[in-house]
Amino acid sequence: MSTRTPNQWVEPPTKITKTLVERLAPPACGQAFVRDPILKGFGVRVTANGVRSFIVEKRIDGRVKRITLGRYPTLTAEQARTEAHKVLGKVALGLNPIAQREHARLKGTTLKEAFEDFKRARKDLKPRTLYDYERLLKVAFEDWQKRPLAAITKDLVIRRHTELGGASGKAYANLAMRFLRSLFNFALAQYEDGFGKPLLTGNPVQRLTQTRAWYRTERRQTVIKVHQLAAWYRGVEGLRHSAEPFGQVVADYLLVLLFTGLRRQEAAQLTWDRVDLKDRTLVIPDPKNRESFLLPFSEFVAEIFERRRETAEGAYVFAGEGRQGYVIEPRNQIAAVIEASDVEFTIHDLRRTFITVAESIDIQPYAIKRMVNHKMRGDVTAGYIVADVERLREPVRRVSDFLLKALGLKGSATVHPLRAAQVEA
């Protein structure tokens, strides 16, 4: 048998046995096959490195298909013959064993495997979104990662939603289930049988909608009130003289958030090549709504950027420690500001405060939306407005002047009561 050529079938004088398989000499290259003379379609394959595998070859759906039964000696010759009989019997009945195997493999796809496929398919996921998804999988569904999707039932979803609500809060429970719902929607489209039908019967997270079991959560509406801004500013400035790491960087970061209305990641990931100090504009290339925009900034913000530029190291305006190279979650510094000022706030409260101030001094809604890069869904008129950065300079200046007065840095402010604004994330 050692004289045979690679990829050529050889038919021995007797049926395939343990002795015959063990005596098979590997080909010089490629692979060689031995056909059983008794059970048609049954055979054994040997590769150049000596790996021996039992196979079945049969015409299925108009084409000759090769099915690997298993390797020798994990599978004995007699066991392989029995399996070959089963496969050939299915083919005789008009079934497709290959499709059945693939169906069973996909049917057993675990939550973790589905997430890996999801990441490969969703190539444009933002780093922060990807990080949040990975954390949800690891924390909220740690014990489900190796569970097949088909084994995640509606009852399990309801119980886990309730558990998360009690342990981590209603908003977190809803967030985790929205993530799970997205994974199942992806799996319904991704995993299909040979006829294009979904392998899963449905999305179990739909039970929450059908039974109205989602937790009711109110959109956060907190802002820093006008009379609190001076105390808040003193707390922020205190960071510059504190022992907090990156205190000066975080102080400037918080002030820029307040005076621009930027989202926290937009400001944190701001690089110097996107800041034009001469023109006083900055570019956000890939914001949350995927529509890049050019934003003018005030003289006060320009002074902050110039101060940061003097000590800049690296590409980021607000440099921080860690592998990202920019400020991530300055929890300790924020806690220090809260303690010093007695003003409770979150980073996103600064964006809400900016928008609420703009509304309170009667800046036009279209201008506000442009300033914070909100989409104008369903607004036909907005489609005819040209986004001219020069037209935003005056509204930006007016907001800046109001804030400077409220912080105690410019004259005395005519205080307008701030109304809680309906602000998008």
C-alpha positions as CSV (number, residue, x, y, z in Angstrom):
1,M,0.0,0.0,0.0
2,S,3.0,2.3,0.4
3,T,3.2,2.8,-3.4
4,R,-0.2,4.4,-3.7
5,T,-0.5,8.1,-4.7
6,P,-2.0,10.8,-2.3
7,N,-5.8,11.3,-2.4
8,Q,-6.3,8.0,-4.3
9,W,-8.8,5.4,-3.2
10,V,-7.4,1.9,-2.7
11,E,-9.7,-1.1,-2.1
12,P,-8.2,-3.9,0.0
13,P,-9.0,-7.5,-0.6
14,T,-10.7,-7.8,2.8
15,K,-12.9,-5.6,4.9
16,I,-11.4,-2.7,7.0
17,T,-10.3,-4.1,10.3
18,K,-8.1,-3.1,13.2
19,T,-5.1,-4.9,11.8
20,L,-5.5,-3.3,8.4
21,V,-5.9,0.2,9.9
22,E,-2.8,-0.2,12.0
23,R,-0.7,-1.4,9.0
24,L,-1.6,1.5,6.8
25,A,1.5,3.4,5.8
26,P,1.2,7.2,5.6
27,P,1.6,8.7,2.2
28,A,4.6,10.9,1.4
29,C,2.3,13.9,1.3
30,G,-1.4,14.8,1.4
31,Q,-3.7,12.0,2.3
32,A,-4.7,8.5,1.1
33,F,-7.9,6.5,1.4
34,V,-8.8,2.9,1.7
35,R,-12.3,1.8,0.7
36,D,-14.1,-1.1,2.4
37,P,-15.1,-3.7,-0.3
38,I,-18.1,-4.9,1.7
39,L,-19.8,-1.8,3.1
40,K,-19.9,0.6,0.1
41,G,-19.0,4.1,1.0
42,F,-17.2,3.2,4.2
43,G,-13.5,3.9,4.3
44,V,-10.5,5.1,6.3
45,R,-8.3,8.0,5.6
46,V,-4.6,8.3,6.5
47,T,-2.6,11.6,6.4
48,A,1.1,12.2,5.8
49,N,1.6,12.6,9.6
50,G,0.0,9.3,10.3
51,V,-3.5,10.3,11.5
52,R,-6.1,7.7,10.7
53,S,-9.8,8.6,10.5
54,F,-12.9,6.6,9.5
55,I,-15.1,8.2,6.9
56,V,-18.2,7.7,4.8
57,E,-18.6,9.0,1.2
58,K,-22.0,9.1,-0.4
59,R,-23.9,11.2,-2.8
60,I,-26.2,13.5,-0.9
61,D,-28.5,16.1,-2.5
62,G,-26.8,15.5,-5.9
63,R,-23.2,15.8,-4.7
64,V,-20.7,13.4,-3.2
65,K,-20.2,14.3,0.4
66,R,-17.5,13.0,2.8
67,I,-18.4,12.6,6.5
68,T,-15.7,12.0,9.1
69,L,-16.9,9.5,11.7
70,G,-14.0,9.8,14.1
71,R,-10.3,9.1,14.6
72,Y,-8.6,5.8,15.2
73,P,-8.0,4.5,17.9
74,T,-10.6,6.7,19.7
75,L,-13.1,5.0,17.4
76,T,-12.4,1.3,16.7
77,A,-12.9,-0.3,13.3
78,E,-16.1,-2.1,14.4
79,Q,-17.6,1.0,16.1
80,A,-16.8,3.0,12.9
81,R,-18.6,0.3,10.8
82,T,-21.6,0.5,13.1
83,E,-21.7,4.3,12.7
84,A,-21.2,4.0,9.0
85,H,-24.3,1.8,8.8
86,K,-26.3,4.4,10.6
87,V,-25.2,7.2,8.4
88,L,-25.8,5.3,5.2
89,G,-29.2,4.2,6.5
90,K,-30.2,7.9,6.9
91,V,-29.0,8.7,3.4
92,A,-31.1,5.8,2.1
93,L,-34.1,7.3,3.7
94,G,-33.4,10.6,2.0
95,L,-32.0,12.4,5.0
96,N,-28.9,14.6,5.1
97,P,-26.6,13.5,8.0
98,I,-24.3,16.5,7.4
99,A,-27.2,19.0,7.7
100,Q,-28.3,17.1,10.8
101,R,-24.9,17.3,12.4
102,E,-24.6,21.0,11.6
103,H,-28.1,21.5,13.0
104,A,-27.2,19.8,16.2
105,R,-23.9,21.8,16.5
106,L,-25.6,25.1,16.0
107,K,-28.5,24.1,18.3
108,G,-25.9,23.6,21.0
109,T,-24.4,27.1,20.6
110,T,-23.7,28.5,24.0
111,L,-24.4,32.1,25.2
112,K,-20.6,32.7,25.2
113,E,-20.2,31.3,21.6
114,A,-23.1,33.4,20.4
115,F,-21.5,36.5,21.9
116,E,-18.2,35.8,20.1
117,D,-20.1,35.5,16.8
118,F,-22.0,38.6,17.6
119,K,-18.8,40.6,18.1
120,R,-17.4,39.3,14.8
121,A,-20.5,40.3,13.0
122,R,-20.9,43.8,14.7
123,K,-17.5,45.2,13.6
124,D,-18.5,48.8,14.3
125,L,-19.2,48.4,18.0
126,K,-17.6,51.2,20.0
127,P,-15.0,50.2,22.5
128,R,-17.1,51.4,25.4
129,T,-20.1,49.5,24.2
130,L,-18.1,46.4,23.8
131,Y,-16.7,46.8,27.3
132,D,-20.2,47.2,28.7
133,Y,-21.4,44.1,26.9
134,E,-18.5,42.0,28.1
135,R,-19.1,43.2,31.7
136,L,-22.8,42.2,31.4
137,L,-21.9,38.8,30.1
138,K,-19.4,38.3,32.9
139,V,-21.4,39.7,35.8
140,A,-25.1,39.3,35.0
141,F,-24.8,36.0,33.1
142,E,-21.6,34.4,34.4
143,D,-23.3,31.1,35.1
144,W,-25.1,31.1,31.8
145,Q,-22.0,31.5,29.5
146,K,-21.7,27.8,28.8
147,R,-25.5,27.2,28.6
148,P,-26.9,26.5,25.1
149,L,-29.1,29.3,23.9
150,A,-31.9,26.8,23.3
151,A,-31.7,25.9,27.1
152,I,-32.4,29.5,28.2
153,T,-36.1,29.5,28.7
154,K,-38.7,32.3,29.3
155,D,-39.0,31.2,32.9
156,L,-35.3,31.4,33.4
157,V,-35.3,34.9,31.9
158,I,-38.1,36.1,34.2
159,R,-36.3,34.7,37.3
160,R,-32.9,36.2,36.4
161,H,-34.6,39.6,35.7
162,T,-36.1,39.5,39.2
163,E,-32.9,38.4,40.8
164,L,-30.9,41.2,39.1
165,G,-33.5,43.8,40.0
166,G,-33.2,42.9,43.7
167,A,-29.5,42.6,43.8
168,S,-28.3,45.3,41.4
169,G,-31.2,47.6,40.9
170,K,-34.1,47.9,38.4
171,A,-32.1,49.9,35.8
172,Y,-29.3,47.3,35.7
173,A,-31.8,44.4,35.4
174,N,-33.4,46.1,32.4
175,L,-30.0,46.8,30.9
176,A,-28.9,43.2,31.2
177,M,-32.0,41.9,29.6
178,R,-31.8,44.4,26.7
179,F,-28.3,43.0,26.1
180,L,-29.6,39.4,26.2
181,R,-32.5,40.3,23.9
182,S,-30.0,41.7,21.3
183,L,-28.0,38.5,21.5
184,F,-31.1,36.4,20.9
185,N,-32.2,38.6,18.0
186,F,-28.8,38.1,16.4
187,A,-28.9,34.4,17.0
188,L,-32.3,34.1,15.4
189,A,-30.9,35.6,12.2
190,Q,-27.5,34.0,12.4
191,Y,-28.3,30.3,13.1
192,E,-30.5,28.7,10.5
193,D,-31.1,25.2,9.1
194,G,-30.5,24.1,5.5
195,F,-33.9,25.6,4.5
196,G,-33.2,29.0,6.0
197,K,-35.4,28.5,9.1
198,P,-34.2,29.8,12.5
199,L,-32.9,27.0,14.7
200,L,-34.3,28.8,17.8
201,T,-38.0,29.0,18.3
202,G,-38.1,32.6,19.5
203,N,-36.6,35.2,21.8
204,P,-37.3,34.3,25.5
205,V,-36.7,37.9,26.6
206,Q,-40.0,38.7,24.8
207,R,-41.8,37.3,27.9
208,L,-40.8,40.4,29.8
209,T,-42.7,42.5,27.2
210,Q,-45.6,40.1,26.9
211,T,-46.2,40.1,30.6
212,R,-45.3,43.7,31.1
213,A,-42.6,42.7,33.5
214,W,-40.0,45.3,32.6
215,Y,-39.1,47.5,35.6
216,R,-40.4,51.0,35.4
217,T,-37.4,53.4,35.7
218,E,-37.5,57.1,35.6
219,R,-35.1,59.0,33.4
220,R,-32.6,60.8,35.6
221,Q,-33.4,64.5,35.6
222,T,-30.9,65.9,38.0
223,V,-28.9,69.0,37.3
224,I,-26.5,71.3,39.3
225,K,-28.7,74.1,40.4
226,V,-27.6,77.7,39.8
227,H,-27.1,78.5,43.5
228,Q,-25.0,75.3,43.8
229,L,-22.6,76.1,41.0
230,A,-20.3,78.4,42.9
231,A,-19.8,75.8,45.7
232,W,-19.3,73.1,43.1
233,Y,-16.7,75.2,41.3
234,R,-14.8,75.7,44.6
235,G,-14.8,71.9,45.1
236,V,-13.5,71.4,41.5
237,E,-10.8,73.9,42.0
238,G,-9.8,72.2,45.2
239,L,-8.8,69.2,43.2
240,R,-5.8,71.2,41.8
241,H,-4.3,71.4,45.3
242,S,-5.4,68.0,46.6
243,A,-3.5,64.7,46.8
244,E,-5.9,63.1,44.3
245,P,-4.0,61.6,41.3
246,F,-4.6,63.6,38.1
247,G,-6.5,66.2,40.2
248,Q,-5.7,69.0,37.8
249,V,-6.6,67.0,34.8
250,V,-9.9,65.9,36.2
251,A,-10.7,69.5,37.3
252,D,-10.3,70.8,33.8
253,Y,-12.2,67.8,32.4
254,L,-15.2,68.5,34.6
255,L,-15.2,72.2,33.7
256,V,-15.0,71.4,29.9
257,L,-17.9,69.0,30.3
258,L,-20.0,71.8,32.0
259,F,-19.1,74.5,29.4
260,T,-19.5,72.3,26.3
261,G,-22.2,69.8,27.1
262,L,-20.1,67.0,25.6
263,R,-20.7,63.4,26.6
264,R,-18.1,62.1,29.0
265,Q,-16.5,59.8,26.5
266,E,-16.4,62.5,23.8
267,A,-14.4,64.7,26.1
268,A,-12.3,61.9,27.6
269,Q,-11.2,60.7,24.2
270,L,-10.6,64.1,22.8
271,T,-7.2,64.3,21.1
272,W,-5.1,67.4,20.3
273,D,-5.4,66.9,16.6
274,R,-9.1,67.5,17.0
275,V,-8.7,70.8,18.8
276,D,-8.1,74.1,16.9
277,L,-7.0,76.6,19.5
278,K,-6.8,79.4,16.8
279,D,-10.3,78.9,15.4
280,R,-11.6,77.8,18.8
281,T,-13.4,74.7,17.5
282,L,-13.2,71.0,18.2
283,V,-14.2,68.0,16.2
284,I,-16.0,64.9,17.6
285,P,-15.5,62.4,14.8
286,D,-17.6,59.4,15.9
287,P,-20.1,60.4,18.6
288,K,-22.9,58.3,20.0
289,N,-25.3,59.1,17.1
290,R,-22.6,58.4,14.5
291,E,-22.8,61.9,13.1
292,S,-19.5,63.7,13.5
293,F,-19.8,67.4,14.3
294,L,-17.7,70.6,14.6
295,L,-18.3,72.6,17.8
296,P,-17.1,76.1,18.7
297,F,-16.0,76.7,22.3
298,S,-15.8,79.7,24.5
299,E,-12.8,81.8,25.6
300,F,-13.0,80.1,29.0
301,V,-12.7,76.7,27.5
302,A,-9.9,77.9,25.2
303,E,-8.0,79.0,28.4
304,I,-8.4,75.5,29.8
305,F,-7.1,73.9,26.6
306,E,-4.1,76.2,26.6
307,R,-3.4,75.3,30.2
308,R,-3.6,71.6,29.4
309,R,-1.4,72.1,26.3
310,E,1.4,73.5,28.4
311,T,1.8,70.2,30.3
312,A,0.5,67.9,27.6
313,E,2.0,64.4,27.3
314,G,0.7,62.2,24.6
315,A,-2.2,62.5,22.2
316,Y,-5.1,63.0,24.7
317,V,-6.2,66.4,26.0
318,F,-7.2,64.8,29.3
319,A,-4.5,62.2,29.8
320,G,-5.0,59.5,32.4
321,E,-3.4,56.4,33.8
322,G,-4.1,53.0,32.4
323,R,-3.8,51.3,29.0
324,Q,-6.4,53.7,27.4
325,G,-4.2,56.7,28.1
326,Y,-7.2,59.0,28.9
327,V,-9.5,59.7,31.9
328,I,-11.9,56.8,32.4
329,E,-14.0,56.9,35.5
330,P,-12.7,59.6,38.0
331,R,-14.9,58.3,40.8
332,N,-12.5,59.2,43.6
333,Q,-12.0,62.8,42.3
334,I,-15.7,63.3,41.9
335,A,-16.3,62.0,45.4
336,A,-13.7,64.5,46.6
337,V,-15.6,67.4,44.8
338,I,-18.9,66.2,46.3
339,E,-17.4,66.1,49.8
340,A,-15.8,69.5,49.5
341,S,-18.8,71.3,47.9
342,D,-21.7,69.3,49.4
343,V,-23.2,69.2,45.9
344,E,-24.2,65.7,44.7
345,F,-23.7,65.2,41.0
346,T,-22.8,62.7,38.3
347,I,-20.7,63.3,35.1
348,H,-23.9,63.3,33.0
349,D,-25.5,65.9,35.2
350,L,-23.0,68.4,33.7
351,R,-24.4,67.8,30.2
352,R,-27.9,68.1,31.6
353,T,-26.9,71.4,33.3
354,F,-25.5,72.8,30.1
355,I,-28.7,72.0,28.2
356,T,-30.9,73.3,30.9
357,V,-29.0,76.6,31.2
358,A,-29.3,77.0,27.4
359,E,-33.0,76.5,27.6
360,S,-33.4,78.8,30.5
361,I,-31.8,81.7,28.7
362,D,-34.1,81.2,25.6
363,I,-31.6,79.8,23.1
364,Q,-33.5,78.3,20.2
365,P,-34.1,74.6,20.4
366,Y,-32.4,73.9,17.0
367,A,-29.3,75.7,18.2
368,I,-29.3,73.6,21.4
369,K,-29.6,70.4,19.5
370,R,-26.7,71.4,17.3
371,M,-24.6,72.4,20.3
372,V,-25.0,69.0,21.9
373,N,-25.3,67.0,18.6
374,H,-28.8,65.5,19.2
375,K,-30.5,63.9,16.3
376,M,-33.6,65.7,15.1
377,R,-35.8,62.6,14.4
378,G,-38.8,63.3,12.3
379,D,-38.2,67.0,12.1
380,V,-38.6,68.0,8.5
381,T,-37.7,71.7,9.2
382,A,-34.4,70.6,10.7
383,G,-33.3,69.0,7.5
384,Y,-33.2,72.4,5.8
385,I,-31.0,74.1,8.5
386,V,-27.4,74.3,7.5
387,A,-25.1,73.4,10.4
388,D,-22.9,76.5,10.4
389,V,-20.4,76.5,13.2
390,E,-20.3,80.3,13.2
391,R,-24.0,80.5,14.0
392,L,-23.3,78.5,17.2
393,R,-20.7,80.8,18.5
394,E,-23.1,83.3,20.0
395,P,-25.3,80.7,21.8
396,V,-22.1,79.1,23.1
397,R,-20.9,82.5,24.4
398,R,-24.2,83.2,26.1
399,V,-24.2,79.9,27.9
400,S,-20.5,80.5,28.9
401,D,-21.3,83.9,30.2
402,F,-24.2,82.7,32.3
403,L,-22.1,79.9,33.8
404,L,-19.2,82.2,34.5
405,K,-21.5,84.5,36.5
406,A,-23.0,81.6,38.3
407,L,-19.6,80.3,39.2
408,G,-18.7,83.7,40.6
409,L,-16.0,84.3,37.9
410,K,-17.7,87.2,36.0
411,G,-19.9,89.9,37.5
412,S,-23.2,89.0,39.0
413,A,-25.6,86.7,37.3
414,T,-29.3,87.3,36.8
415,V,-30.4,84.0,38.1
416,H,-33.1,82.2,36.1
417,P,-34.6,79.1,37.8
418,L,-33.4,76.1,35.9
419,R,-36.1,73.7,34.7
420,A,-35.3,70.0,34.5
421,A,-34.8,69.3,30.8
422,Q,-35.7,66.2,28.9
423,V,-32.2,65.2,27.9
424,E,-31.1,62.3,25.7
425,A,-28.2,60.2,26.9
